Amino acid sequence: MRQGPILETVELIKSFGALMVTDRVSLSVYPGELHALIGPNGAGKSTLINQITGELDVNSGSVLFENQVINPLTVAARSRLGISRAYQVPQLFGSMTVAGHLILAEIASKNQGFKMWQKCADLLDLSASQKNILQQVGLLHMASKPTSSLAHGEKRQLELAISLSCKAKLLILDEPLAGLGPTESEQMIELLRSLKTHYGILLVEHDMDAVFSLADRVSVLVNGAVIASGTVQEIKNDPLVKSAYLGDELEVH
């Protein structure tokens, strides 16, 4: 029997004045599944993510995580439950080392903020699990380097490492391939492929090659509403999706 969804949104609505930005959106992400959310610019993808993470309140509808309604919870509380987001533009401290980011993330995930007042010298040693995470994302050799010295793709990898260090159960990834060159993109795709069976992943991405290669299911958001949801092949064959978003781009896939 299939396990229930780790994340579920039910009839979410968000409007700003007369502008409906999220229009009765219902979708789900299962453990071990990569669910891609695609759609044109301005479709409401970022607004939907912000409601899931708690950065925006919903007007109506519910966000459920592991069958628990989390609408009242703060961003920090949702993070401690296991929801972790990587932003379009990496949110990192340039002067802090790669290792320092993982240590800080673990402290935050345990709600032990007082430890941040300890001297840095007391926090230099990475745990075995943290070393494994850096090895997994290909950054162990960069552990002592300041984040400012990382290439753009490496900063993306570090954000994923931070999410894993926070003991995430659900990864929400906002265009992780944006700004990456061909080699970096291939490395990121392989990294996501290695992660997707271990975590629930909600992926927002415009690179259709990556989406079609990685996704177990795809939902298409247009004008704030989900116009189709299904397997990659079902989305490719959906005439409404083709006319509303993908168009002739499908002909080359």
C-alpha positions in Angstrom: 0.0 0.0 0.0 1.3 3.4 -0.9 2.3 5.7 1.9 0.2 8.9 2.2 1.5 12.3 1.0 4.1 14.1 3.1 2.8 17.4 1.7 -0.7 18.3 0.6 -2.4 21.5 -0.3 -6.1 21.6 -0.4 -8.0 24.3 -2.4 -5.5 27.0 -1.6 -6.6 30.6 -2.4 -4.4 33.7 -2.2 -5.4 37.0 -3.6 -4.0 40.5 -3.5 -7.0 42.8 -3.8 -8.9 41.8 -6.9 -5.9 39.8 -8.2 -6.3 36.1 -7.7 -2.7 34.7 -7.5 -3.5 31.2 -6.2 -6.7 29.8 -7.5 -8.0 26.7 -5.5 -4.7 24.9 -5.8 -4.6 21.3 -4.7 -1.5 19.1 -5.1 0.5 16.6 -3.1 4.0 15.3 -2.8 4.8 11.8 -1.6 7.9 10.6 0.3 10.5 9.5 -2.2 8.8 11.4 -5.0 10.0 14.4 -7.1 6.9 16.4 -8.1 7.7 19.2 -10.5 5.7 22.4 -10.6 6.0 24.2 -14.0 4.3 27.1 -15.6 5.0 30.5 -17.3 6.5 33.4 -15.4 3.8 35.1 -13.3 1.8 31.9 -13.0 1.9 32.1 -9.2 4.6 29.4 -8.5 6.6 31.5 -6.0 3.4 32.6 -4.2 2.3 29.0 -3.8 5.7 28.0 -2.4 5.5 31.0 0.0 2.2 29.7 1.3 3.6 26.2 1.8 6.7 27.5 3.7 4.6 30.0 5.8 6.1 33.2 4.3 2.6 34.1 3.1 -0.7 33.5 4.8 -3.4 31.8 2.8 -6.8 33.4 2.3 -8.5 30.0 2.4 -7.7 26.4 2.1 -5.2 24.2 3.9 -1.6 23.2 3.9 -1.0 19.7 5.4 2.4 18.2 6.3 2.4 14.6 7.4 -1.4 14.8 7.7 -1.2 17.8 10.1 -2.7 21.1 9.1 0.2 23.6 9.4 -1.6 26.9 8.4 -1.0 28.5 11.8 2.7 27.6 12.1 5.5 30.0 11.5 8.3 29.5 8.9 10.7 28.4 11.7 8.1 25.9 13.1 7.5 24.4 9.6 11.3 24.1 9.1 11.6 22.2 12.4 8.9 19.8 11.1 11.2 19.0 8.2 10.2 21.5 5.4 13.3 23.1 3.8 13.4 25.6 1.0 16.3 26.5 -1.4 15.8 29.9 -3.0 16.2 31.0 -6.5 19.1 33.2 -5.3 21.2 31.3 -2.7 20.7 32.8 0.8 24.2 32.4 2.2 26.7 34.3 4.4 29.7 35.2 2.2 32.3 35.3 5.0 31.2 32.1 6.7 32.8 28.8 5.7 30.9 25.9 4.1 31.3 23.9 7.3 30.0 26.8 9.4 26.8 26.9 7.4 26.1 23.2 8.1 26.9 23.6 11.8 24.6 26.7 12.0 21.8 24.9 10.2 21.9 22.0 12.7 21.8 24.3 15.7 18.8 26.1 14.2 17.0 22.8 13.4 17.4 21.8 17.1 16.0 25.2 18.3 19.2 25.8 20.2 19.8 29.4 19.3 21.8 30.1 22.4 24.6 28.0 21.0 25.2 30.7 18.3 26.8 32.8 21.0 29.6 30.2 21.5 33.0 31.1 20.1 33.5 29.9 16.6 36.4 27.8 17.8 34.0 25.6 19.7 32.0 24.9 16.6 34.7 24.0 14.0 34.4 20.2 14.1 32.0 18.7 11.6 30.1 15.6 12.7 30.4 12.4 10.6 26.9 12.9 9.3 27.8 16.5 8.2 30.9 15.3 6.4 28.8 12.6 4.7 26.3 15.3 3.5 29.2 17.5 2.1 30.6 14.4 0.4 27.1 13.6 -1.0 26.8 17.0 -2.6 30.5 17.1 -3.7 31.7 19.9 -1.4 33.7 18.1 1.3 37.0 19.4 -0.2 35.6 22.9 0.2 34.5 22.6 3.9 37.0 25.2 5.2 36.5 27.7 2.3 34.4 30.9 2.7 31.1 30.8 0.8 32.2 33.9 -1.1 34.8 31.8 -2.9 32.3 29.3 -4.2 31.1 29.2 -7.8 27.4 29.7 -8.4 26.8 26.0 -8.9 28.6 25.2 -5.7 26.4 27.7 -3.8 23.4 25.7 -5.1 25.0 22.5 -3.8 25.7 24.1 -0.4 22.0 25.2 -0.1 21.0 21.5 -0.7 23.6 20.4 2.0 22.1 22.9 4.4 18.6 21.5 3.8 19.9 18.0 4.4 21.7 19.1 7.6 18.4 20.5 8.9 17.0 16.9 8.8 14.6 17.9 6.1 11.9 15.5 5.0 10.6 17.7 2.2 12.8 19.8 -0.1 11.3 22.7 -1.9 13.7 23.7 -4.7 13.1 27.0 -6.5 14.8 26.8 -10.0 18.0 25.0 -8.8 19.4 25.0 -12.4 19.0 28.8 -12.9 22.2 30.4 -14.0 24.2 27.1 -14.2 26.3 26.2 -17.2 25.9 22.8 -19.0 28.4 20.9 -16.8 27.0 22.4 -13.6 23.5 21.6 -14.7 24.4 18.0 -15.4 26.0 17.7 -11.9 22.9 19.2 -10.3 20.6 16.9 -12.2 22.6 13.9 -11.0 22.6 15.2 -7.5 18.8 15.6 -7.5 18.4 12.2 -9.0 20.4 10.7 -6.1 18.3 12.6 -3.5 14.8 12.1 -4.9 14.2 8.5 -3.6 15.2 9.6 0.0 13.1 12.8 0.3 9.9 14.3 -1.0 10.9 17.0 -3.4 8.8 19.8 -4.9 10.8 21.2 -7.8 10.0 24.5 -9.5 12.0 24.6 -12.8 11.9 26.0 -16.3 14.4 23.6 -17.8 12.1 21.0 -19.4 14.9 18.6 -20.1 15.6 18.4 -16.4 11.9 18.2 -15.5 11.2 15.4 -17.9 14.3 13.6 -16.8 13.7 13.8 -13.1 10.0 14.1 -12.3 7.7 11.4 -11.1 4.7 13.7 -11.5 4.3 17.2 -12.9 1.7 19.9 -12.2 1.2 22.8 -14.5 0.3 26.1 -13.0 -1.2 28.8 -15.3 -2.8 32.0 -14.0 -2.7 30.7 -10.4 -4.6 27.5 -11.2 -3.4 23.9 -11.8 -4.6 23.1 -15.3 -3.1 19.6 -15.4 -1.3 17.1 -13.1 0.1 13.7 -14.0 3.1 11.7 -15.2 5.6 13.2 -17.6 4.0 11.4 -20.5 0.5 12.5 -19.5 1.7 16.1 -19.3 3.5 15.9 -22.7 0.3 14.5 -24.3 -2.1 17.0 -22.7 -3.5 19.3 -25.4 -4.4 22.0 -22.8 -0.9 22.1 -21.4 0.6 22.2 -24.9 -1.5 25.2 -25.9 -1.3 27.1 -22.6 2.4 26.6 -21.8 4.7 24.1 -23.5 3.6 24.7 -27.1 6.0 23.6 -29.7 8.8 23.1 -27.2 7.4 19.6 -26.7 8.3 18.7 -30.3 12.0 18.6 -29.4 11.5 16.3 -26.4 
